Amino acid sequence: MSEQTAQLLNACDTLPSEDKRTFVVEIMRRARKLPFDPGPIADEEIGEAGKAVFALLDREENAAAATTQSPFRAMRGEFEVPEDWD
């Protein structure tokens, strides 16, 4: 990996969650248009990427759950759902 690429990744790590998501979506959109085949992606790389995505989603869900009564928390039995909750 080049130093410039490492700097971009480090800069991405410092972004707020919404900006990070926007950045990743844009990178994936641009990658579809690359004129070359970067070769196969190793299973380990896919696994690590998946772990990172799920960790980010868990952090966001936990942050949201701390401020609201998410229906997902109710499904996990973390609190009682009020009878009048639509």
FITORLO-130056 format. One record per atom (N, C-alpha, C): x negated, y, z negated; residue number from 1. Coordinates in Angstrom, 3 decimals, decimal comma. Layout:
BEGIN
+----------+----------+----------+------+
:     east :    north :       up : doza :
+----------+----------+----------+------+
:        X :        Y :        Z :  NUM :
...
+----------+----------+----------+------+
% end
This chain:
BEGIN
+----------+----------+----------+------+
:     east :    north :       up : doza :
+----------+----------+----------+------+
:   -0,861 :   -1,174 :    0,000 :    1 :
:    0,000 :    0,000 :    0,000 :    1 :
:   -0,904 :    1,232 :    0,000 :    1 :
:   -0,548 :    2,194 :    0,811 :    2 :
:   -1,348 :    3,417 :    0,881 :    2 :
:   -1,086 :    4,289 :   -0,352 :    2 :
:   -2,011 :    5,203 :   -0,601 :    3 :
:   -1,860 :    6,136 :   -1,718 :    3 :
:   -0,626 :    7,013 :   -1,523 :    3 :
:   -0,374 :    7,416 :   -0,274 :    4 :
:    0,789 :    8,261 :    0,025 :    4 :
:    2,091 :    7,516 :   -0,284 :    4 :
:    2,148 :    6,241 :    0,076 :    5 :
:    3,335 :    5,439 :   -0,215 :    5 :
:    3,526 :    5,288 :   -1,723 :    5 :
:    2,454 :    5,031 :   -2,442 :    6 :
:    2,524 :    4,906 :   -3,907 :    6 :
:    3,024 :    6,197 :   -4,534 :    6 :
:    2,582 :    7,350 :   -4,006 :    7 :
:    3,042 :    8,638 :   -4,519 :    7 :
:    4,533 :    8,827 :   -4,288 :    7 :
:    5,019 :    8,421 :   -3,106 :    8 :
:    6,459 :    8,522 :   -2,823 :    8 :
:    7,265 :    7,654 :   -3,789 :    8 :
:    6,796 :    6,443 :   -4,029 :    9 :
:    7,506 :    5,555 :   -4,951 :    9 :
:    7,500 :    6,108 :   -6,366 :    9 :
:    6,371 :    6,638 :   -6,792 :   10 :
:    6,299 :    7,234 :   -8,130 :   10 :
:    7,214 :    8,442 :   -8,243 :   10 :
:    7,271 :    9,250 :   -7,185 :   11 :
:    8,169 :   10,408 :   -7,189 :   11 :
:    9,624 :    9,951 :   -7,269 :   11 :
:    9,960 :    8,876 :   -6,562 :   12 :
:   11,324 :    8,341 :   -6,605 :   12 :
:   11,696 :    7,919 :   -8,021 :   12 :
:   10,736 :    7,321 :   -8,737 :   13 :
:   10,998 :    6,873 :  -10,108 :   13 :
:   11,396 :    8,005 :  -11,040 :   13 :
:   10,977 :    9,222 :  -10,717 :   14 :
:   11,266 :   10,353 :  -11,602 :   14 :
:   12,601 :   11,028 :  -11,287 :   14 :
:   13,249 :   10,619 :  -10,199 :   15 :
:   14,506 :   11,253 :   -9,796 :   15 :
:   15,658 :   10,851 :  -10,708 :   15 :
:   16,669 :   11,715 :  -10,839 :   16 :
:   17,906 :   11,316 :  -11,535 :   16 :
:   18,571 :   10,166 :  -10,769 :   16 :
:   19,384 :    9,392 :  -11,425 :   17 :
:   19,991 :    8,191 :  -10,836 :   17 :
:   20,689 :    8,455 :   -9,510 :   17 :
:   21,476 :    9,518 :   -9,431 :   18 :
:   22,218 :    9,783 :   -8,193 :   18 :
:   21,269 :   10,114 :   -7,046 :   18 :
:   20,230 :   10,904 :   -7,317 :   19 :
:   19,244 :   11,217 :   -6,280 :   19 :
:   18,459 :    9,974 :   -5,873 :   19 :
:   18,165 :    9,124 :   -6,849 :   20 :
:   17,446 :    7,885 :   -6,559 :   20 :
:   18,284 :    7,006 :   -5,627 :   20 :
:   19,560 :    6,902 :   -5,919 :   21 :
:   20,458 :    6,102 :   -5,082 :   21 :
:   20,509 :    6,673 :   -3,660 :   21 :
:   20,624 :    7,996 :   -3,545 :   22 :
:   20,650 :    8,649 :   -2,239 :   22 :
:   19,353 :    8,389 :   -1,476 :   22 :
:   18,234 :    8,483 :   -2,171 :   23 :
:   16,926 :    8,237 :   -1,562 :   23 :
:   16,835 :    6,804 :   -1,019 :   23 :
:   17,236 :    5,848 :   -1,828 :   24 :
:   17,158 :    4,443 :   -1,419 :   24 :
:   18,060 :    4,180 :   -0,214 :   24 :
:   19,258 :    4,721 :   -0,234 :   25 :
:   20,177 :    4,539 :    0,902 :   25 :
:   19,565 :    5,115 :    2,174 :   25 :
:   18,962 :    6,278 :    2,064 :   26 :
:   18,347 :    6,903 :    3,240 :   26 :
:   17,153 :    6,087 :    3,750 :   26 :
:   16,351 :    5,564 :    2,850 :   27 :
:   15,219 :    4,713 :    3,257 :   27 :
:   15,738 :    3,473 :    3,979 :   27 :
:   16,774 :    2,847 :    3,450 :   28 :
:   17,326 :    1,649 :    4,096 :   28 :
:   17,917 :    1,998 :    5,457 :   28 :
:   18,586 :    3,149 :    5,561 :   29 :
:   19,157 :    3,564 :    6,839 :   29 :
:   18,050 :    3,744 :    7,875 :   29 :
:   16,973 :    4,387 :    7,479 :   30 :
:   15,861 :    4,619 :    8,400 :   30 :
:   15,129 :    3,326 :    8,736 :   30 :
:   15,030 :    2,429 :    7,791 :   31 :
:   14,314 :    1,171 :    8,027 :   31 :
:   14,993 :    0,332 :    9,106 :   31 :
:   16,304 :    0,456 :    9,219 :   32 :
:   17,020 :   -0,293 :   10,267 :   32 :
:   16,556 :    0,112 :   11,649 :   32 :
:   16,055 :    1,325 :   11,796 :   33 :
:   15,678 :    1,856 :   13,100 :   33 :
:   14,186 :    1,671 :   13,411 :   33 :
:   13,454 :    1,013 :   12,527 :   34 :
:   12,018 :    0,840 :   12,752 :   34 :
:   11,776 :    0,027 :   14,016 :   34 :
:   10,829 :    0,458 :   14,854 :   35 :
:   10,593 :   -0,220 :   16,125 :   35 :
:    9,714 :   -1,462 :   16,011 :   35 :
:    9,415 :   -1,900 :   14,817 :   36 :
:    8,565 :   -3,082 :   14,661 :   36 :
:    9,168 :   -4,020 :   13,636 :   36 :
:    8,702 :   -5,250 :   13,682 :   37 :
:    9,148 :   -6,260 :   12,727 :   37 :
:    8,126 :   -6,324 :   11,598 :   37 :
:    8,505 :   -5,933 :   10,387 :   38 :
:    7,555 :   -5,950 :    9,290 :   38 :
:    7,240 :   -7,359 :    8,786 :   38 :
:    7,873 :   -8,364 :    9,377 :   39 :
:    7,634 :   -9,739 :    8,950 :   39 :
:    8,600 :  -10,162 :    7,869 :   39 :
:    8,508 :  -11,405 :    7,497 :   40 :
:    9,436 :  -11,915 :    6,480 :   40 :
:    9,144 :  -11,316 :    5,104 :   40 :
:   10,190 :  -11,225 :    4,317 :   41 :
:   10,067 :  -10,757 :    2,940 :   41 :
:   10,010 :  -11,998 :    2,060 :   41 :
:    9,017 :  -12,050 :    1,202 :   42 :
:    8,840 :  -13,201 :    0,315 :   42 :
:    9,997 :  -13,286 :   -0,681 :   42 :
:   10,335 :  -14,509 :   -1,056 :   43 :
:   11,405 :  -14,715 :   -2,035 :   43 :
:   11,134 :  -13,953 :   -3,324 :   43 :
:    9,870 :  -13,882 :   -3,721 :   44 :
:    9,522 :  -13,174 :   -4,949 :   44 :
:    9,845 :  -11,685 :   -4,835 :   44 :
:    9,594 :  -11,111 :   -3,648 :   45 :
:    9,908 :   -9,694 :   -3,440 :   45 :
:   11,405 :   -9,452 :   -3,504 :   45 :
:   12,180 :  -10,338 :   -2,923 :   46 :
:   13,638 :  -10,214 :   -2,972 :   46 :
:   14,117 :  -10,332 :   -4,412 :   46 :
:   13,571 :  -11,290 :   -5,128 :   47 :
:   13,957 :  -11,478 :   -6,531 :   47 :
:   13,643 :  -10,270 :   -7,389 :   47 :
:   12,465 :   -9,693 :   -7,214 :   48 :
:   12,081 :   -8,505 :   -7,983 :   48 :
:   12,958 :   -7,311 :   -7,632 :   48 :
:   13,268 :   -7,151 :   -6,349 :   49 :
:   14,144 :   -6,048 :   -5,941 :   49 :
:   15,531 :   -6,221 :   -6,555 :   49 :
:   16,042 :   -7,446 :   -6,550 :   50 :
:   17,347 :   -7,717 :   -7,147 :   50 :
:   17,363 :   -7,421 :   -8,639 :   50 :
:   16,307 :   -7,830 :   -9,333 :   51 :
:   16,220 :   -7,552 :  -10,774 :   51 :
:   16,229 :   -6,051 :  -11,045 :   51 :
:   15,490 :   -5,303 :  -10,221 :   52 :
:   15,424 :   -3,854 :  -10,411 :   52 :
:   16,787 :   -3,207 :  -10,179 :   52 :
:   17,500 :   -3,646 :   -9,138 :   53 :
:   18,822 :   -3,089 :   -8,844 :   53 :
:   19,789 :   -3,393 :   -9,980 :   53 :
:   19,809 :   -4,645 :  -10,443 :   54 :
:   20,729 :   -5,010 :  -11,521 :   54 :
:   20,383 :   -4,291 :  -12,820 :   54 :
:   19,099 :   -4,077 :  -13,092 :   55 :
:   18,713 :   -3,331 :  -14,295 :   55 :
:   19,223 :   -1,898 :  -14,215 :   55 :
:   19,089 :   -1,278 :  -13,039 :   56 :
:   19,600 :    0,079 :  -12,851 :   56 :
:   21,111 :    0,124 :  -13,041 :   56 :
:   21,825 :   -0,834 :  -12,451 :   57 :
:   23,279 :   -0,867 :  -12,585 :   57 :
:   23,701 :   -1,102 :  -14,025 :   57 :
:   22,982 :   -1,975 :  -14,736 :   58 :
:   23,293 :   -2,208 :  -16,148 :   58 :
:   23,112 :   -0,942 :  -16,971 :   58 :
:   22,017 :   -0,205 :  -16,720 :   59 :
:   21,789 :    1,041 :  -17,461 :   59 :
:   22,906 :    2,042 :  -17,183 :   59 :
:   23,308 :    2,156 :  -15,912 :   60 :
:   24,375 :    3,090 :  -15,569 :   60 :
:   25,703 :    2,660 :  -16,188 :   60 :
:   25,990 :    1,370 :  -16,165 :   61 :
:   27,237 :    0,884 :  -16,755 :   61 :
:   27,246 :    1,108 :  -18,263 :   61 :
:   26,120 :    0,843 :  -18,907 :   62 :
:   26,040 :    1,034 :  -20,354 :   62 :
:   26,182 :    2,509 :  -20,725 :   62 :
:   25,587 :    3,379 :  -19,915 :   63 :
:   25,722 :    4,816 :  -20,181 :   63 :
:   27,174 :    5,254 :  -20,011 :   63 :
:   27,832 :    4,757 :  -18,969 :   64 :
:   29,235 :    5,098 :  -18,751 :   64 :
:   30,120 :    4,504 :  -19,841 :   64 :
:   29,808 :    3,294 :  -20,257 :   65 :
:   30,613 :    2,632 :  -21,283 :   65 :
:   30,508 :    3,347 :  -22,621 :   65 :
:   29,397 :    3,995 :  -22,852 :   66 :
:   29,218 :    4,712 :  -24,112 :   66 :
:   30,122 :    5,937 :  -24,191 :   66 :
:   30,563 :    6,431 :  -23,039 :   67 :
:   31,393 :    7,629 :  -23,033 :   67 :
:   32,843 :    7,364 :  -22,675 :   67 :
:   33,147 :    6,175 :  -22,151 :   68 :
:   34,524 :    5,855 :  -21,764 :   68 :
:   34,872 :    4,444 :  -22,199 :   68 :
:   36,140 :    4,127 :  -22,112 :   69 :
:   36,574 :    2,763 :  -22,361 :   69 :
:   36,778 :    2,095 :  -21,011 :   69 :
:   35,715 :    1,557 :  -20,487 :   70 :
:   35,707 :    0,926 :  -19,174 :   70 :
:   36,533 :   -0,353 :  -19,184 :   70 :
:   37,290 :   -0,617 :  -18,107 :   71 :
:   38,015 :   -1,885 :  -18,028 :   71 :
:   37,076 :   -3,085 :  -18,026 :   71 :
:   35,824 :   -2,892 :  -17,577 :   72 :
:   34,865 :   -3,990 :  -17,600 :   72 :
:   34,518 :   -4,367 :  -19,033 :   72 :
:   34,447 :   -3,375 :  -19,912 :   73 :
:   34,202 :   -3,673 :  -21,321 :   73 :
:   35,378 :   -4,441 :  -21,895 :   73 :
:   36,581 :   -4,099 :  -21,482 :   74 :
:   37,759 :   -4,810 :  -21,973 :   74 :
:   37,730 :   -6,267 :  -21,518 :   74 :
:   37,316 :   -6,491 :  -20,283 :   75 :
:   37,248 :   -7,860 :  -19,768 :   75 :
:   36,246 :   -8,686 :  -20,552 :   75 :
:   35,202 :   -8,055 :  -21,045 :   76 :
:   34,199 :   -8,775 :  -21,829 :   76 :
:   34,609 :   -8,867 :  -23,297 :   76 :
:   35,778 :   -8,334 :  -23,644 :   77 :
:   36,261 :   -8,413 :  -25,013 :   77 :
:   35,584 :   -7,449 :  -25,966 :   77 :
:   35,011 :   -6,364 :  -25,433 :   78 :
:   34,309 :   -5,418 :  -26,289 :   78 :
:   35,261 :   -4,490 :  -27,036 :   78 :
:   36,495 :   -4,372 :  -26,589 :   79 :
:   37,484 :   -3,589 :  -27,315 :   79 :
:   38,867 :   -4,021 :  -26,861 :   79 :
:   39,842 :   -3,677 :  -27,642 :   80 :
:   41,239 :   -4,011 :  -27,322 :   80 :
:   41,784 :   -3,031 :  -26,310 :   80 :
:   42,526 :   -3,528 :  -25,347 :   81 :
:   43,155 :   -2,666 :  -24,360 :   81 :
:   44,502 :   -2,213 :  -24,917 :   81 :
:   44,744 :   -0,896 :  -24,975 :   82 :
:   46,047 :   -0,422 :  -25,462 :   82 :
:   47,162 :   -0,947 :  -24,568 :   82 :
:   48,316 :   -1,213 :  -25,155 :   83 :
:   49,443 :   -1,753 :  -24,391 :   83 :
:   49,920 :   -0,809 :  -23,300 :   83 :
:   49,815 :    0,502 :  -23,540 :   84 :
:   50,301 :    1,467 :  -22,550 :   84 :
:   49,236 :    1,865 :  -21,531 :   84 :
:   48,086 :    1,169 :  -21,521 :   85 :
:   47,007 :    1,496 :  -20,586 :   85 :
:   47,344 :    0,950 :  -19,215 :   85 :
:   47,377 :    1,826 :  -18,201 :   86 :
:   47,708 :    1,385 :  -16,852 :   86 :
:   46,474 :    0,990 :  -16,111 :   86 :
+----------+----------+----------+------+
% end
